[in-house]
Amino acid sequence: MRKVKIINNPSAGRNIVQKRLDSICKILMDSGYIIGKYSTKGKNDAMNETIKSCKEDWDIIIACGGDGTINEVATGIVKGGRKIPVAILPAGTVNDFANYMKLPKSPKKFCEMIIKENTIDVDLGRINDKYFVNVAAGGLLTNVAHEVPVEAKTILGRIAYYIEGMKQMPRQMFKGINIKVESEEYTSEEEILLFLLTNSSSIGGFKKLAPKAQVEDGLLDCIIIRKSEIQDVFSIFINLLKGEHINHPNVKYFKTKKVIINSDQEVQIDIDGEFGGKLPATIEVLPGSFRILV
């Protein structure tokens, strides 16, 4: 009999997601699975429960939550030292990684995915002593995700991000940051608006922000948007919707296994939608270190 541990963030998403999870539990139990359910209460709960699960005899983990919850589960897998397959049930505001992977949301299709047990090993990123599933970023508007109140995310969904972004855009638009980038592929000192290291192409709800990204290529995609005149910023963001922003002269885009980013200013880092410390940062890829059901 297969044993499934559910790690659920009850504050993520809305009631419909929790009802969906109840239906999944019923289908799996009717199919002969043993189910254990854990609900998080605060930060790092999902990570710690995953580490604990790695030391026990669970066959599969279901991670129900947003990008932050998935990040904690992936971190727990790495720290726990056992690559338990993870089924991701998206329940957050944006769900970039789950949307990129086109993972099922309906209870029936989700359970079919678990029963089939088709898996792939995807890359993770490591930034200093932390890990990320989808993205690490700094600069323009990258603080929005972790500054929007949880209550606003729950009630307003993605609109909460747009509202906060519109509030912060005027004061951040002309505020460049000085960084030094060092990698085998690209080294530079320049004034920028934004940098991102990403595993998938979908970031902040934009599906083509890193149009060449692949989760199994053993590389991270680096995007640097240099400080620009206002008309260039608008041009970059308009082309971003089509994935053509990477051709703009004020955008640098390259793939790398490792990059070091430093600054003489205080620059916060966002990791999968959560506050992840400040520069300096050494960012590198961990190829195939996270096994997910697809």
N, C-alpha and C positions, 0 to 999 in steps of 0.2 A: 504494500500500500504506500502510495506517494504522500509525502508530508509537505504541506504548503504553509509557510509563515507569511501572514499579512502584516505589513508595517504601514499603518494608516495615519495620515495627518488629518484629523477631523475638522480642522479650521480651514483647510484648503478647499476651494470650490464651493459649491452650494449643495443643498439637500439632495438634488438629483444624483450627484456623484455618490453620496453615501447610500442611497437607495440602490444604485447600480452595483455597489460593492456587496450589499446584502444579497442581491440576486446572484452574483458570482459565487458567493459562499454556498448558497443553496444548490446551485448547479454542480459545483465541485464535490460537495458532500454526497449528493445523489449519485455522483459518478465514482464514489469510493475513496475520495481523497480525505486525509486527515488535515484539519484546518486549525491553525493557531492564529489568533488575532491580537495585535498590539496597537494601541492608540497612543500617539505621541502627545506630550503636554508642553514641551518647550524645546529650545535649541539643543541640538546634539542628541536628542532622544533616539531619533531614527538611526543615527550612526552607531550609538552604543548598543541598540537592540540588534543591529546587523552584525556587529562584532560578536555579540553573544550567540547569535544564530549560527555564525560560522564555526563555533566550537561545539555546536550541537548537531543533530542528524537531520536537519531540514534539507529537503531536496530542491525546493524552489522558494523564492521570496517574491511576493507581490508588493510592489511599492506604490502606494496610492497617495498622491500629493502633487505639488508643483515642482518646478525645477530645483528649488532649494531642498525639498525632501529627497528627490532623486539624487542630488549631489551627496547628501548625507549617507544614503544607502550605498552609493558607489564608493565613498570614502571608507565606510565600514567594511566593504568587501576587500578593499586593498589592505586595510589595517588588520582585518580578521584572518587574512592569509588563505582563504578558500574561495574559489571562484564559483559561488553558488549562482545558478541562472536566475535572473531577475526579470519578472514581468512587470512592465510599467503601465499603471492605470492613471492617466493624466487627470489631475483634479485642481490644477493651479489656475492662475490668471492668464498666462501666456502659453506655457507648455511647449517651449521651442523645440526641445529635443524629441519629445514624443510625436509632435506634429511632423518634424522632419523625417522621422522613421516611419511615419504613416501607421502607427500602432492602433489596433482596434479599440473602440470605446464601448460598443454594445456588449452586454453580459454574455450573450451567446457566442459571438465571434471571439471575445476575449478568452473565454473558457476553451474554445476550440484551439486557440493558440497555445494554451497551457498544456492541453492533452497531447497535441502533436509534438511539443517540445523541440521545435526547430529553433536553434540558437545561432547567434553570431557573436564574435568577440570584437568589441569596438574599443577604440583608443580612449584614453583619458588624458587630461593635462594635469601637470603638477606645477604649482606656483609657490615657491618657497616651501613651506611645510603643509600646504593645503592642496586639494585636488579639485578638478572641475570636469564636469561631463560635457558641457557645451561651450562656455565662454568665460574668459577673464578679460576685463576691460578697464580703462581709465580715461578720464577726460569728460568731454561734453555729454551731459545727461546720463552718464553711466551710474550716477548716484540715485537716479529716480526710483529704480526698482526697490531698493532697500530703504527708501525714505517714505514711500507711500504706506500709510497705516494699514494694518491687516484688515481692519473693519471696512475700509474703503475698497480694498481689493475684493472682499467677499461680496459687498453690496453692488459695486459698480463694475467689477471685472476690469477688462482692459482699458475702459474709459478712465479709470483712476490714474493709470499711467499717463494717458494723454493730457489730463488736467494738470498733473504735477509737472509734466514736461513743458507745457505752455507757460506755466508759472516761472520755471527756471530758465527757459531759453533766452530771454532778453539779457539776463545778467551773465550767462555763460558763453553766449555767442562770440564775444570779442575777447574772451579771457583765454589766451593760449597758455600752454605749459611747455617748459623747456625739458626735453628728454635726450638721453643718450641711449641709442640702440646698438647692441652688439650681437651679431650672429654670423654664421659662416656665409650666409647668403646676402646680408645687408648690414652695413654699419654706418651710423650717421649721428650727428648732433643737430637737432632742429627744434623749431617751435611748432607745436602741433595743437590741434583741437581734441583729438581722440585717437586712442589705439585699442585694438582688439586682437586677442589670440583666440581662435575658435576651432572647434572640432566639426561642427555642422554648418550648413549655409544659413540656417534660420536663427536670427538673433533679434530679440525684442519685438517679435511679431513680423519682422521683415524677412521674407522667405529667401531672398537672394543677396543678403548682405555679404556673404562670402561665397560667391557663385561656384567656385572650383573646389569647395571643401568636400571631403569624404571621410567618413568616420572610421574607415578601416585601412587608410593609406599609410599609417605610421608617421603622419606629419600634422602639424598645426598650421592653420592659415592665419597670417598676420596682416592686419589692415591698419595703416596709419593715414589719418586725414590731417594734412598740414594746415596750419593757421592760414586762413584765406579771407579775401574780401567777401562781403555779404552776398554779392551776386554769384560768386563761385560756390559758396556754401549752399545756396539754394539750388544751383545747378547739380551739385553732387547729390543732394538729397532727392531731387527729382529723378535723376538717373538711377538712384539706389533702388527704386521700385522695380526697375527692369534688369538690375544686376550689371548695369553698364557704367556705374560710378568708378569701377576699378581702372577705367581707361582715362580718367581725368588726370591732368598733370600734377594736381595737388594731392593725389592719392597714391600711396605706395602699397603694393599687394605682393606678398611672397609667401612661400611655404617653407617651413623650417622644423627641425627636430628640437632646437634649443635656442632661446634668445634671452639676453640680459637687458633689462630696461632700468635706467636710473634717472634721477632728476634732482636738481638743486632746490626744488619746490616741494611742498607737501601735496602729494597726489594720492587720493584714495583709489582703491582697486575694488571693483565689483566682480564677484565670482558666482556665476549662475544665479544672479539676482539678489545676492546677499553681500553684505560688507565683508571684504576679504583682506583688510589690512591696508598698508601703504607701500609705495615704492621706497627702496629698490626691490626688484623682483627678478628671480631667475625662473624662467618658464620653460618647461620641456614636456615632451610627449611620452606617455607610457603606452606603447603599442599593445593592442589586444588585451587590455587588463580588466575589462568589464564585459561579462557575458550576459546578453539579454535575449529574451524570447521574442521572436518575430513571426 
